[in-house]
Amino acid sequence: MSRVRAVVTAIGLTYGSMIIGSVVVTVAATGLAVFGIDITTRPTMRLVSSTVLLQGVTFGGLAVFYLTVRGLDIDFVPVSVPDKRDITVIIVGIVALLGLLVVASTIISALGLESAQNQVVTIGQQNPTVFLLLIPLQFLLVGPGEELLYRGLVQGTLRETLHPVRAIVLASVLFASIHLFSLTGEGKWVYVGVAFVLALVLGASYEYTDNLAVPAVIHGAYNAVQFASAYVEVTGGL
């Protein structure tokens, strides 16, 4: 595979997955509506079903399809039970992401900038229970699903022809850019910039350990902490 083809493939995987996922979610919503279940008027149900269908069904199915079409085995996306070194990287990665978030938030505030808000947070503020439902999903679907796509497939494909650092940076750019579609309010590019920096940590952890489980757990834990904090902030306690 040439460098140009690898980059084009990575871009196709990134945005194609979202298009396919949107179609899957729409078809599922239409099917449920036939049975009198309208998820468009039920934000919580829509959010949970979208998470299952996008990060679970779509990303998982796309990975199987991609590996099959290219004739690759599962070793292309190495995953195993974390060993002691992996666990150390996971802990360092989680602390690094949370630390970077604090630093980024401080800088954004000092510069008088605004950061856009993810639509998930908006829904959760209206119904805090959503935050609690999302916490386990970060470990079961979101972390594994997004890391399978963006680190396993996208970064893995770029890694075939590019230097590891370039592969990590480009995969992080693609990962961050996709968040534009789920943001509301001003400061969308500020949010994307922060997502890019955080993605670099995920990409580096995958490159260093060669184990997809590592960034998947880091990603899931980071998101879970975010939602737990949001729940406490909205409700005033556990």
Phi, psi and chi 1 to 4 in degrees:
 res  aa     phi    psi   chi1   chi2   chi3   chi4
   1 MET       -  129.1  179.6  180.0  -71.2      -
   2 SER   -75.5  165.9   66.9      -      -      -
   3 ARG   -62.6  -43.4  -71.1 -174.6  177.3 -178.7
   4 VAL   -61.9  -44.9  172.9      -      -      -
   5 ARG   -64.8  -37.5 -176.0  177.2  178.2 -177.0
   6 ALA   -63.6  -43.0      -      -      -      -
   7 VAL   -66.8  -44.3  171.9      -      -      -
   8 VAL   -62.6  -40.6  170.7      -      -      -
   9 THR   -63.7  -41.7  -61.2      -      -      -
  10 ALA   -62.7  -42.8      -      -      -      -
  11 ILE   -64.7  -41.8  -66.2  173.3      -      -
  12 GLY   -62.8  -42.1      -      -      -      -
  13 LEU   -63.0  -42.0  -74.1  168.9      -      -
  14 THR   -63.2  -55.7  -61.0      -      -      -
  15 TYR   -86.1  -28.9  -62.2  104.6      -      -
  16 GLY   -64.9  -36.8      -      -      -      -
  17 SER   -63.3  -37.6   63.1      -      -      -
  18 MET   -70.2  -37.8  -61.4  -54.3  -64.7      -
  19 ILE   -65.7  -47.4  -65.8  173.3      -      -
  20 ILE   -62.1  -42.9  -65.0  172.3      -      -
  21 GLY   -61.5  -39.9      -      -      -      -
  22 SER   -63.2  -39.8  -63.6      -      -      -
  23 VAL   -65.3  -43.9  172.5      -      -      -
  24 VAL   -61.3  -45.0  171.1      -      -      -
  25 VAL   -64.0  -42.0  171.1      -      -      -
  26 THR   -63.9  -44.6  -60.6      -      -      -
  27 VAL   -62.7  -42.8  170.4      -      -      -
  28 ALA   -64.1  -42.3      -      -      -      -
  29 ALA   -63.6  -39.9      -      -      -      -
  30 THR   -64.3  -41.8  -58.1      -      -      -
  31 GLY   -64.1  -41.7      -      -      -      -
  32 LEU   -66.0  -35.8  -70.0  172.7      -      -
  33 ALA   -62.5  -31.7      -      -      -      -
  34 VAL   -61.1  -32.3  172.7      -      -      -
  35 PHE   -95.3   15.3  -64.8   96.6      -      -
  36 GLY    83.1   14.6      -      -      -      -
  37 ILE  -108.0  104.7  -56.8  175.3      -      -
  38 ASP   -99.9   98.2 -175.3    7.0      -      -
  39 ILE   -77.1  -12.3   65.0  173.3      -      -
  40 THR   -68.1  -22.1   60.5      -      -      -
  41 THR  -102.1    4.0   59.7      -      -      -
  42 ARG  -125.1   86.7  -57.1  177.3 -177.0  179.3
  43 PRO   -52.3  -42.0  -26.7   37.7      -      -
  44 THR   -64.0  -48.1  -58.0      -      -      -
  45 MET   -63.7  -38.8 -177.8  179.0  -68.7      -
  46 ARG   -64.3  -41.0 -176.3  176.9   74.8 -114.6
  47 LEU   -67.1  -46.4 -178.9   58.0      -      -
  48 VAL   -65.1  -45.0  172.6      -      -      -
  49 SER   -65.4  -37.3   61.3      -      -      -
  50 SER   -65.1  -39.3  -65.0      -      -      -
  51 THR   -63.2  -46.0  -60.3      -      -      -
  52 VAL   -63.4  -45.2  172.4      -      -      -
  53 LEU   -75.0  -32.7  -67.1  172.7      -      -
  54 LEU   -84.4  -67.5 -177.8   61.3      -      -
  55 GLN   -68.9  -29.9  -80.0   91.0  -14.9      -
  56 GLY   -88.0  -70.8      -      -      -      -
  57 VAL   -67.1  -53.8  175.9      -      -      -
  58 THR   -66.3  -53.5  -57.9      -      -      -
  59 PHE   -64.7  -40.2  -71.1    3.3      -      -
  60 GLY   -66.3  -45.3      -      -      -      -
  61 GLY   -64.6  -39.0      -      -      -      -
  62 LEU   -64.4  -38.2 -179.1   60.3      -      -
  63 ALA   -63.2  -46.1      -      -      -      -
  64 VAL   -61.4  -44.1  172.7      -      -      -
  65 PHE   -63.1  -45.7  176.8   76.0      -      -
  66 TYR   -62.1  -47.2 -178.4   73.9      -      -
  67 LEU   -64.6  -37.1  -64.7  177.2      -      -
  68 THR   -67.9  -46.8  -59.2      -      -      -
  69 VAL   -62.0  -39.3  169.1      -      -      -
  70 ARG   -86.0   -3.5  -71.7 -161.3   55.9 -165.2
  71 GLY    68.7   32.1      -      -      -      -
  72 LEU   -98.7  148.5  -59.5  169.6      -      -
  73 ASP   -94.2  179.3   56.5   32.5      -      -
  74 ILE   -65.1  -18.3 -165.8   62.7      -      -
  75 ASP   -64.9  -15.4  -70.3  -23.6      -      -
  76 PHE   -64.6  -28.4 -178.0   77.8      -      -
  77 VAL  -121.2   78.2 -174.0      -      -      -
  78 PRO   -63.0  129.9   26.0  -36.6      -      -
  79 VAL  -145.8  137.0   58.2      -      -      -
  80 SER  -155.6  168.9   60.5      -      -      -
  81 VAL   -65.4  126.9  176.4      -      -      -
  82 PRO   -57.1  134.4  -25.6   36.8      -      -
  83 ASP   -93.2 -170.7   57.3   21.2      -      -
  84 LYS   -60.6  -40.9  -69.7 -177.3  178.8  179.7
  85 ARG   -65.5  -42.1 -173.2 -169.8   69.4  160.0
  86 ASP   -61.7  -42.0  -66.8  -20.7      -      -
  87 ILE   -62.6  -39.0  -67.3  174.5      -      -
  88 THR   -62.5  -43.8  -61.3      -      -      -
  89 VAL   -64.0  -38.5  174.7      -      -      -
  90 ILE   -61.5  -48.0  -72.2  172.8      -      -
  91 ILE   -61.9  -47.0  -65.6  172.8      -      -
  92 VAL   -62.0  -40.3  171.7      -      -      -
  93 GLY   -64.1  -43.0      -      -      -      -
  94 ILE   -64.1  -45.9  -65.8  172.0      -      -
  95 VAL   -62.5  -40.6  172.7      -      -      -
  96 ALA   -63.3  -44.6      -      -      -      -
  97 LEU   -63.5  -45.7  -73.5 -171.9      -      -
  98 LEU   -66.5  -38.1  -66.0  174.4      -      -
  99 GLY   -65.5  -42.7      -      -      -      -
 100 LEU   -64.2  -35.6  -75.0  171.0      -      -
 101 LEU   -63.4  -43.0  178.4   62.8      -      -
 102 VAL   -63.4  -44.9  171.9      -      -      -
 103 VAL   -62.8  -45.9  171.7      -      -      -
 104 ALA   -62.0  -43.0      -      -      -      -
 105 SER   -63.0  -39.1  -61.9      -      -      -
 106 THR   -65.1  -43.8  -59.2      -      -      -
 107 ILE   -65.4  -44.4  -66.6  174.9      -      -
 108 ILE   -60.2  -43.0  -69.0  171.0      -      -
 109 SER   -66.7  -41.8  177.5      -      -      -
 110 ALA   -65.1  -32.2      -      -      -      -
 111 LEU   -86.4   -3.5  -66.0  176.5      -      -
 112 GLY    72.3   25.4      -      -      -      -
 113 LEU   -92.1  165.7  -59.7  175.4      -      -
 114 GLU  -118.5  148.2  -69.6 -175.0   17.8      -
 115 SER  -115.8  136.0  179.0      -      -      -
 116 ALA   -63.9  167.8      -      -      -      -
 117 GLN  -117.3  139.3 -167.3  170.8   59.5      -
 118 ASN   -70.5  140.9 -165.7  -63.4      -      -
 119 GLN   -58.9  -28.3  -66.0  175.8    8.2      -
 120 VAL   -61.4  -41.5  172.7      -      -      -
 121 VAL   -65.4  -39.4  176.0      -      -      -
 122 THR   -60.4  -44.5  -58.3      -      -      -
 123 ILE   -64.8  -41.4  -65.0  174.1      -      -
 124 GLY   -65.4  -34.1      -      -      -      -
 125 GLN   -67.0  -27.9  -70.0  174.9  -23.8      -
 126 GLN   -81.9  -30.1  -62.0  170.6   -9.0      -
 127 ASN  -142.0   88.7 -178.9    7.4      -      -
 128 PRO   -54.5  -24.8  -27.4   37.9      -      -
 129 THR   -58.7  -27.4  -57.2      -      -      -
 130 VAL   -57.9  -39.7  169.1      -      -      -
 131 PHE   -60.2  -40.5  -70.1  132.6      -      -
 132 LEU   -68.0  -37.5  -62.8 -179.3      -      -
 133 LEU   -67.0  -33.3  -68.8  174.3      -      -
 134 LEU   -75.4  -25.1  -73.8  172.5      -      -
 135 ILE   -57.7  -53.7  -69.6  175.2      -      -
 136 PRO   -66.9  -29.6   22.8  -35.0      -      -
 137 LEU   -66.1  -24.6  -71.6  179.2      -      -
 138 GLN   -66.3  -35.1  -56.6  -47.1  -59.6      -
 139 PHE   -84.7  -33.9  -67.2  101.9      -      -
 140 LEU   -83.5  -36.6  -63.3  174.0      -      -
 141 LEU  -128.7  -51.7  -68.4  173.6      -      -
 142 VAL   -63.9  -55.3  177.8      -      -      -
 143 GLY   -57.6  -56.2      -      -      -      -
 144 PRO   -61.2  -43.3  -26.2   37.2      -      -
 145 GLY   -65.8  -48.4      -      -      -      -
 146 GLU   -70.1  -36.0  -67.0 -168.7   -2.3      -
 147 GLU   -71.4  -33.9  -68.1  -50.5  -57.5      -
 148 LEU   -60.4  -42.9  172.8   60.7      -      -
 149 LEU   -76.0  -56.7  175.6   62.5      -      -
 150 TYR   -79.6  -36.1  -62.9  108.9      -      -
 151 ARG   -93.5  -48.4 -109.4   55.1   66.2 -179.7
 152 GLY   -64.3  -54.8      -      -      -      -
 153 LEU   -87.0  -55.2  -60.6 -172.8      -      -
 154 VAL   -65.4  -57.7  173.8      -      -      -
 155 GLN   -64.7  -37.2 -175.1  171.8  -47.3      -
 156 GLY   -62.9  -39.8      -      -      -      -
 157 THR   -68.3  -43.7  -63.4      -      -      -
 158 LEU   -64.6  -34.9  -66.3  170.4      -      -
 159 ARG   -64.6  -21.9  179.2   70.3  170.7   77.4
 160 GLU   -66.4  -30.2  -69.2 -179.0  -69.0      -
 161 THR  -125.3  -12.9   58.7      -      -      -
 162 LEU  -109.9  159.0  -61.4  178.0      -      -
 163 HIS   -61.1  143.5 -175.4  -82.1      -      -
 164 PRO   -48.8  -42.8  -29.5   36.7      -      -
 165 VAL   -63.3  -44.4  173.6      -      -      -
 166 ARG   -64.8  -38.5  -68.0 -179.5  179.0  177.7
 167 ALA   -63.3  -42.9      -      -      -      -
 168 ILE   -64.1  -45.1  -68.5  171.3      -      -
 169 VAL   -64.0  -47.0  171.0      -      -      -
 170 LEU   -67.7  -40.8 -176.5   51.0      -      -
 171 ALA   -62.6  -36.4      -      -      -      -
 172 SER   -68.9  -37.2  -62.3      -      -      -
 173 VAL   -62.2  -45.8  168.2      -      -      -
 174 LEU   -65.0  -42.4  -67.6  172.4      -      -
 175 PHE   -61.3  -45.5  171.8   79.1      -      -
 176 ALA   -66.7  -40.6      -      -      -      -
 177 SER   -63.8  -31.0   68.4      -      -      -
 178 ILE   -67.9  -19.4 -149.7   69.2      -      -
 179 HIS   -71.1  -16.5  -73.6   76.8      -      -
 180 LEU   -56.2  -30.5  -79.3  170.7      -      -
 181 PHE   -77.3  -10.2  -60.1   99.3      -      -
 182 SER  -118.2   17.4   61.8      -      -      -
 183 LEU  -106.7  152.3  -59.4  177.0      -      -
 184 THR  -131.9  153.5   59.5      -      -      -
 185 GLY    87.3 -175.1      -      -      -      -
 186 GLU   -80.0  161.6  -61.3  -65.9  -31.1      -
 187 GLY    81.6   31.5      -      -      -      -
 188 LYS   -63.7  -39.5  -68.2 -176.6  178.3 -179.2
 189 TRP   -72.9  -25.0  -73.2  107.3      -      -
 190 VAL   -66.4  -44.8  172.6      -      -      -
 191 TYR   -61.2  -45.1 -173.9  105.9      -      -
 192 VAL   -62.1  -39.5  168.8      -      -      -
 193 GLY   -62.0  -42.2      -      -      -      -
 194 VAL   -65.9  -42.1  173.5      -      -      -
 195 ALA   -61.2  -36.8      -      -      -      -
 196 PHE   -63.0  -46.8  166.6   71.6      -      -
 197 VAL   -61.7  -43.7  173.2      -      -      -
 198 LEU   -65.5  -36.3  -60.2  179.4      -      -
 199 ALA   -65.3  -30.3      -      -      -      -
 200 LEU   -60.0  -37.3  -67.8  175.4      -      -
 201 VAL   -66.1  -43.0  175.1      -      -      -
 202 LEU   -63.8  -43.9  -64.2  171.4      -      -
 203 GLY   -64.6  -41.4      -      -      -      -
 204 ALA   -66.2  -39.0      -      -      -      -
 205 SER   -66.1  -35.0   69.6      -      -      -
 206 TYR   -70.1  -43.7 -179.9   50.9      -      -
 207 GLU   -64.0  -39.5  176.2   65.5   28.9      -
 208 TYR   -72.4  -41.6  178.8   69.3      -      -
 209 THR   -94.6  -21.0   61.7      -      -      -
 210 ASP    55.5   39.7 -161.1   31.8      -      -
 211 ASN  -143.2  110.6 -176.8    0.3      -      -
 212 LEU   -62.4  -23.6 -169.3   68.9      -      -
 213 ALA   -62.6  -29.2      -      -      -      -
 214 VAL   -66.1  -58.6  172.5      -      -      -
 215 PRO   -64.9  -27.9   23.2  -35.1      -      -
 216 ALA   -64.3  -43.3      -      -      -      -
 217 VAL   -70.6  -41.7  174.2      -      -      -
 218 ILE   -59.2  -47.8  -65.5  173.7      -      -
 219 HIS   -61.0  -48.7 -168.1  156.8      -      -
 220 GLY   -62.6  -43.1      -      -      -      -
 221 ALA   -66.1  -41.7      -      -      -      -
 222 TYR   -60.4  -48.3  170.1   77.5      -      -
 223 ASN   -63.2  -41.5  -75.0   -2.4      -      -
 224 ALA   -61.8  -41.4      -      -      -      -
 225 VAL   -63.1  -40.1  170.3      -      -      -
 226 GLN   -61.2  -46.3  -70.0  -78.4   84.8      -
 227 PHE   -71.1  -35.5  -70.4  130.6      -      -
 228 ALA   -64.6  -41.6      -      -      -      -
 229 SER   -65.4  -40.0  -61.9      -      -      -
 230 ALA   -63.7  -38.5      -      -      -      -
 231 TYR   -64.5  -45.2  177.2   79.7      -      -
 232 VAL   -64.3  -39.8  171.8      -      -      -
 233 GLU   -64.8  -41.6 -178.1  179.0  -11.2      -
 234 VAL   -74.8  -38.8  172.2      -      -      -
 235 THR   -93.9  -18.4   61.6      -      -      -
 236 GLY    84.5    8.6      -      -      -      -
 237 GLY   163.8  176.1      -      -      -      -
 238 LEU   -80.6      -  -64.1  175.5      -      -
